[in-house]
Amino acid sequence: MTNYNGTDGLVLCVIEGKIDVERWISSIDMLDHAIISYEELVNSINNLLNGELIFRKNNKLVLSKQAKQILRGSWRMGCIKWQLEVQKRITQYSYDESKEKTFSLLRRDYDVALNRYRDRMDKQIGRLSRW
């Protein structure tokens, strides 16, 4: 058994049902001001699946009751404080590293999602800089 790390907590923060890599990249960038790598994303999702914090159901990733406990927070908590608390909380839990890694994502799909996100952000920054 291996304990989760902060990246796993960050990925847990953005998993909300539908498998949408571009939204995950965008949400992680919003929370952590960083772009998560392909390897980190796939590893974290597999860790979350192996620890049964998330489950696959009809092309969706569904949160377990335990995951919802880890994600709990107050409405008065800001996004960054909440994210940091989730990252701290998840390290107290562990997953079975010997289980098969069942989540697969083509590198090409990740790259396409990342490029779409970067293009969208470049356009937004371009619009804002004209003001």
Backbone as a ProteinNet text record, in pm:
[ID]
protein_1_A
[PRIMARY]
MTNYNGTDGLVLCVIEGKIDVERWISSIDMLDHAIISYEELVNSINNLLNGELIFRKNNKLVLSKQAKQILRGSWRMGCIKWQLEVQKRITQYSYDESKEKTFSLLRRDYDVALNRYRDRMDKQIGRLSRW
[TERTIARY]
84.3	0	89.1	47.7	122.1	28.9	78	-3.5	-13.7	-127.7	-147.6	-53.7	-33.1	46.9	-41.3	14.7	-61.2	-117.3	-46	-95.8	-223.4	-229.2	-351	-467.8	-440.6	-544	-589	-495	-527.7	-616.5	-582.8	-664.1	-802.2	-809.2	-938.7	-1027	-966	-1040.9	-1115.4	-1062.5	-1120.6	-1200.7	-1197.8	-1274.4	-1421.2	-1501.7	-1645.1	-1728	-1726.7	-1813.1	-1751.5	-1796.5	-1758	-1606.5	-1554.9	-1412.9	-1389.8	-1330	-1307.5	-1168.3	-1070.7	-930.9	-904.9	-963.4	-941.2	-992.9	-1107.3	-1161.7	-1072.3	-1019.1	-928.8	-803.7	-744.8	-624.5	-655	-766.9	-807.9	-831.1	-901.5	-932.9	-807.1	-717.1	-592	-509.7	-506.6	-433.6	-495.8	-627.4	-695.1	-661	-661.1	-634.6	-487.7	-400.9	-260.4	-165.9	-218.7	-137.7	-25.5	-60.4	36	-36.6	34.4	-19.3	32	-58.4	-20.1	24.4	128	178.4	88	102.9	27.3	49.9	174.2	208.2	148.9	158.3	102.5	-48.7	-115.2	-260.5	-303.7	-245.3	-282.7	-248.3	-130.7	-92.1	-186.8	-222	-311.4	-450.1	-501.7	-634.3	-629.1	-523.9	-509.6	-494.1	-421.4	-407.9	-544.1	-621.5	-754.3	-846.6	-837.7	-916.7	-872.1	-741.7	-689.5	-719.4	-735.9	-772.2	-921.9	-996.2	-1142.5	-1199.8	-1127.1	-1181.9	-1271.3	-1245.9	-1332.4	-1361	-1473.4	-1514.3	-1553.6	-1534	-1580.3	-1723.8	-1806.7	-1946.5	-1996.1	-2024.4	-2077.5	-1994.5	-1866.7	-1775.1	-1769.2	-1793.1	-1781	-1695.1	-1638.4	-1564.4	-1646.2	-1693.7	-1784.5	-1707.5	-1733.5	-1667.3	-1727.5	-1642	-1689.2	-1728.1	-1789.9	-1824.2	-1697.2	-1593.9	-1467	-1406.2	-1414.7	-1363.5	-1440.2	-1569.6	-1650.7	-1611	-1571.3	-1523.3	-1391.5	-1304.3	-1175.6	-1197	-1297.1	-1323.3	-1406	-1455	-1543.5	-1471.1	-1552	-1496.4	-1608.8	-1573.8	-1669.2	-1690.4	-1807.5	-1834.3	-1749.3	-1698.1	-1612.4	-1467.4	-1435.5	-1299.8	-1279.5	-1171.8	-1140.4	-1093.8	-1087.7	-1047.3	-908	-814.3	-676.8	-666.1	-729.7	-725.7	-791.3	-902.9	-972.6	-883.4	-823.6	-736.4	-619.1	-557.5	-444.6	-488	-607.5	-660.3	-687.5	-742.2	-766.2	-633.5	-532.7	-402	-339.4	-360.2	-307.7	-385.9	-518.3	-605	-582.3	-563.1	-553.7	-427.6	-323.9	-199.7	-216.1	-326.3	-354.4	-417.8	-449.8	-512.3	-411.7	-438.9	-346.4	-422	-348.7	-403.7	-314.5	-368.2	-295.1	-219.8	-89.5	-7.5	11.3	-21.3	-3	-121.2	-230.9	-346.6	-314.8	-385.1	-368	-413.3	-341	-377.2	-480.2	-604.1	-713.8	-750.3	-704.4	-737.2	-631.4	-677.9	-583.2	-632.8	-538.4	-566	-458	-499.7	-400.6	-324.8	-196	-113.2	-163.8	-207.1	-258.7	-382.2	-470.9	-590.1	-553	-452.4	-404.5	-346.4	-263.1	-199.3	-301.7	-405.7	-511.3	-583.6	-617.4	-686.5	-598.6	-470.3	-378	-366	-355.3	-346.1	-473.6	-589.6	-717	-722.1	-680.6	-679.8	-584.5	-465	-367.7	-418.8	-479.9	-535.6	-644.9	-731.3	-840	-784.1	-682.8	-623	-549.4	-480.2	-412	-511.2	-627.1	-730.6	-784.2	-806.6	-857.1	-756.2	-631.5	-527.4	-514.4	-525.1	-520.6	-633.8	-754	-869.2	-849.8	-800.9	-780.8	-670.9	-567.5	-455.6	-490.5	-597.2	-639.4	-713.8	-758.3	-838.9	-751
-117.7	0	124.4	221.5	346.1	462.8	561.5	679.1	766.7	832.1	928.3	1046.3	1121.8	1243.9	1364.1	1481.5	1604.5	1613.2	1559.4	1562	1480.2	1367.8	1286.8	1367.8	1444.6	1529.9	1638.3	1696.2	1799.1	1742.8	1623.9	1559.7	1524.7	1478.9	1448.8	1573.5	1688.3	1814.2	1844.9	1798.8	1837.9	1727.6	1606.3	1495.6	1518.1	1538.7	1562.2	1489.5	1361.2	1287.5	1262.5	1336.5	1313.8	1322.1	1232.8	1235	1346.8	1455.6	1574.6	1628.4	1584.3	1615.4	1765.5	1834.4	1979.3	2051.3	2011.1	2073.1	2043	1921.2	1886.7	1973.9	1987.2	2070.5	2213.8	2265.8	2402.8	2422.1	2329.9	2342.5	2332.2	2242.9	2230.6	2357.9	2414	2538.7	2651.3	2654	2757.2	2742.5	2619.4	2596.4	2610.3	2552	2538	2622.2	2690	2771.6	2690.1	2569.6	2479.9	2387	2341.6	2243.7	2107.2	2018	1883.2	1804.4	1725.1	1647.6	1527.4	1473.9	1355.6	1241	1215	1105.2	1124.8	1246.1	1274.2	1254.6	1300.8	1288.9	1142.6	1065.4	923.6	846.2	870.9	802	834.3	961.1	1000.2	938.4	938	877.8	728.7	661.9	519.7	497.7	584.7	574	589.4	687.2	709.9	591.6	533.2	413.5	295.7	276.4	163.3	175.4	296	317.6	327.7	309	312.1	444.6	553.9	686.7	731.9	679.5	704.3	570.5	566.1	446.2	485	392.9	413.6	366	449.3	412.5	482.9	407.2	462.4	578.8	558.3	661	784.9	764.7	870.9	822	915.4	884.4	937.7	846.8	880	878	975.1	985.1	887.1	825.2	739.7	827.2	766.3	840.4	890.5	808	847.3	968.1	969.4	1083.5	1210.5	1197.5	1314.6	1367.6	1278.1	1320.9	1397.7	1348	1414.8	1552.2	1563.8	1688.4	1789.8	1751.2	1841.8	1973.5	2076	2207.4	2302.7	2413.8	2515.5	2615	2673	2773.9	2897.9	2914.4	3028.8	3006	2881.5	2847.3	2895.7	2959.4	2995.7	2873.3	2884.7	2771.8	2719.8	2808.9	2766.5	2697.7	2754.4	2692.6	2554.7	2542.6	2414.6	2312.3	2352.2	2262.1	2215.6	2304.9	2268.1	2173.5	2196.1	2108.3	1968.2	1959.7	1829.5	1758.5	1831.6	1771.7	1719.9	1790	1747.3	1626.3	1631.8	1526.5	1392.7	1397	1272.7	1193.9	1260.5	1188.9	1094.2	1104.4	1014.1	883.4	874.8	756.6	685.9	559	482.6	405	356.8	278.2	157.4	59.6	-62.6	-43.8	-26.2	-0.5	-123.6	-241.2	-364.6	-392.9	-318.9	-338.4	-294.2	-354.7	-320.1	-176.3	-108.1	28.9	20.8	57.9	37.1	161.5	277.9	400.2	424.1	437.9	468	591.4	670.8	792.4	802.2	817.5	830.8	961.7	956.3	1076.7	1183.3	1138.9	1230.1	1305.4	1235.5	1300.5	1405.9	1374.4	1470.7	1593.5	1569.2	1679.3	1768.3	1708.4	1786.2	1872.8	1814.1	1889.3	2003.2	1976.4	2079.5	2193.3	2160.8	2264.5	2347.1	2283.1	2357.7	2453.8	2405.8	2491.4	2609	2583.4	2691.4	2791.9	2743.9	2834.7	2922.1	2860.5	2935.4	3041.5	3006.5	3102.6	3213.1	3179.3	3281.1	3382.2	3335.1	3425.1	3515.5	3457.5	3538.4	3645.2	3607.8	3703.8	3811.2	3771.3	3867.9	3969.2	3921.4	4011.7	4106	4053.5	4136	4239.1	4204.3	4295.8	4411.9	4398.5	4507.1	4617.4	4590.1	4687	4794
0	0	0	-78.8	-92.2	-63.4	5.3	32.9	-91	-103.2	-211.7	-191.8	-299.5	-288.4	-324.3	-315.2	-340.2	-480.9	-579.9	-717.5	-729.4	-658.6	-659	-601.3	-497.1	-437.8	-534	-605.4	-703.7	-814.4	-862.1	-966.3	-910.3	-787.3	-725.9	-719.8	-697.9	-691.5	-821.7	-934.4	-1063.3	-1131.9	-1077.2	-1136.2	-1101	-1199.1	-1174.6	-1278.7	-1274.9	-1366.5	-1502.2	-1601.3	-1740.2	-1759.5	-1842.1	-1875	-1976.5	-1929.3	-2011	-1979.2	-2055.8	-2028.5	-2035.2	-2130.7	-2140.9	-2016.4	-1965.1	-1844.4	-1724.7	-1718	-1608.2	-1612.2	-1730.2	-1745.4	-1704.1	-1751.4	-1721	-1571.7	-1509.3	-1366.6	-1280.3	-1316.7	-1241.1	-1255.9	-1375.8	-1396.9	-1314.8	-1307.1	-1228.4	-1079.7	-1029.6	-887.4	-850.7	-932.6	-894.5	-979	-1079.1	-1170.5	-1232.4	-1275.3	-1338.6	-1434.2	-1534.9	-1628.5	-1584.8	-1556	-1514.4	-1637.7	-1622.4	-1735.9	-1763.2	-1882.1	-1923.1	-1823.3	-1790.8	-1701.6	-1562.7	-1509.9	-1376.9	-1376.2	-1479.9	-1487.7	-1491.7	-1582	-1595.8	-1468.5	-1411.2	-1287.1	-1173	-1158	-1048.8	-1064.5	-1185	-1205.1	-1174	-1217.6	-1185.3	-1034.7	-966.5	-820.9	-754.3	-799.3	-741.3	-766.9	-885.3	-916.3	-830.2	-814.9	-737.7	-588.5	-540	-400.4	-380	-487.6	-487.2	-437	-464.8	-436.2	-550	-669.7	-784.6	-852.7	-924.4	-996.6	-1137.9	-1231.1	-1368.9	-1378.5	-1442.4	-1461.6	-1586.7	-1692	-1817.5	-1870.6	-1890.4	-1941.3	-1851.4	-1724.2	-1625.6	-1510.7	-1437.3	-1316.2	-1199.2	-1116.6	-1007	-875.7	-790.5	-660.7	-560.4	-479	-370.7	-251.3	-151.5	-29.2	39.2	36.8	99.2	27.5	-105.6	-182.8	-147.5	-131.8	-95.4	42.3	132	263.3	250.2	165.3	144	81.8	-5.2	-77	2.5	117.6	191.5	222.6	232	261.9	297.1	346.5	387.8	274.3	267.5	164.4	188.3	309.3	339.1	297.8	267.3	224.4	81.7	54.1	-83.1	-160.1	-290.8	-376.9	-341.5	-321.1	-295.8	-159.9	-59.1	73.7	70	-1.7	-14.7	-84.4	-195.2	-271.8	-186.5	-112.5	-26.6	85.3	137.5	242.9	187.7	66	2.1	-21.1	-70.3	-95.3	34.7	143.8	273.7	325.9	313.6	364.8	293.7	162	84.9	118.4	167.1	199	317.4	387.9	499.3	451.4	324	265.6	175.3	148.2	64.5	-42.6	-139.7	-249.8	-273.7	-342.3	-372.7	-503.1	-494.3	-612.6	-699.9	-645.7	-723.9	-816.8	-800	-887.6	-1029.8	-1122.8	-1263.3	-1289	-1373.1	-1410	-1522.1	-1492.2	-1587.5	-1667.6	-1623.8	-1696.7	-1802.5	-1925.4	-2032.8	-2107.6	-2147.1	-2221.8	-2327	-2450.5	-2556.8	-2540.3	-2561	-2551.3	-2648.5	-2765.6	-2867.8	-2815.3	-2744.3	-2689.2	-2585.1	-2503.1	-2404.8	-2475.9	-2576.9	-2650.2	-2719.4	-2777.2	-2842.6	-2739.3	-2624.9	-2519.5	-2467.9	-2449.1	-2401.3	-2502.4	-2629.3	-2733	-2742.6	-2731.3	-2731.7	-2613.6	-2496.9	-2378.6	-2396.5	-2446.7	-2467.9	-2570.5	-2678.8	-2779.6	-2719.7	-2640.7	-2576.3	-2482.9	-2405.2	-2312.1	-2387.1	-2496.2	-2576.9	-2632.3	-2676.1	-2729.1	-2618.6	-2501	-2389.3	-2349.2	-2341.7	-2304.3	-2411	-2537.4	-2647.3	-2639	-2606.7	-2593	-2475.9	-2364.1	-2246.2	-2263.9	-2340.8	-2357.8	-2451.7	-2529.8	-2618	-2544.1	-2424.1	-2349.3	-2301.6
[MASK]
+++++++++++++++++++++++++++++++++++++++++++++++++++++++++++++++++++++++++++++++++++++++++++++++++++++++++++++++++++++++++++++++++++

